[in-house]
Amino acid sequence: MILEQFIIQDYISSVHRLTYLFALVYLFTSRKRLRLTILATVKETNFWEGDGLNQSLGCSHFN
């Protein structure tokens, strides 16, 4: 049980790090096409709503 919680917390923190990385690349990118691609990727994975995280973990107790 504790190990599962640790794995889930580690996964969530890695998702947050990935989101921040996307945001940094987005801010420092001057090419419009790459910006649109990054924005579409973030929207597609639904980081903001948590749907992508729930589907990938197979959990529904995060809602």
C-alpha positions in Angstrom: 0.0 0.0 0.0 2.8 2.4 0.9 4.8 1.4 -2.1 1.8 2.0 -4.4 1.3 5.5 -2.9 5.0 6.3 -3.4 4.9 5.1 -7.0 1.7 7.2 -7.7 3.2 10.3 -6.1 6.5 9.8 -8.0 4.5 9.4 -11.3 2.5 12.6 -10.5 5.6 14.6 -9.7 7.2 13.4 -13.0 4.1 14.5 -14.9 4.4 17.9 -13.3 8.1 18.1 -14.2 7.2 17.2 -17.8 4.5 19.9 -17.8 7.0 22.5 -16.6 9.5 21.4 -19.2 6.9 21.8 -21.9 6.1 25.3 -20.5 9.7 26.3 -20.5 10.3 25.1 -24.0 7.1 26.9 -25.1 8.2 30.2 -23.5 11.7 30.1 -25.1 10.6 28.9 -28.5 10.2 31.5 -31.2 8.9 29.2 -33.9 5.2 29.4 -34.1 4.7 25.9 -35.5 6.6 24.2 -32.6 4.6 26.3 -30.1 1.3 25.1 -31.6 2.5 21.5 -31.5 3.5 21.8 -27.9 0.1 23.4 -27.0 -1.8 20.7 -28.9 0.2 18.0 -27.1 -0.6 19.5 -23.6 -4.2 19.9 -24.5 -4.4 16.4 -25.9 -3.1 14.8 -22.7 -5.4 16.9 -20.5 -2.8 17.7 -17.9 -4.9 20.5 -16.6 -8.0 18.4 -15.9 -6.2 15.2 -14.8 -8.0 13.0 -17.3 -4.8 11.8 -19.0 -3.3 11.0 -15.6 -6.4 9.0 -14.5 -6.5 7.0 -17.8 -2.8 6.2 -17.8 -2.9 5.1 -14.1 -6.2 3.3 -14.5 -7.5 5.1 -11.4 -10.6 7.1 -10.7 -10.0 8.1 -7.1 -8.1 11.3 -8.1 -11.3 13.1 -9.1 
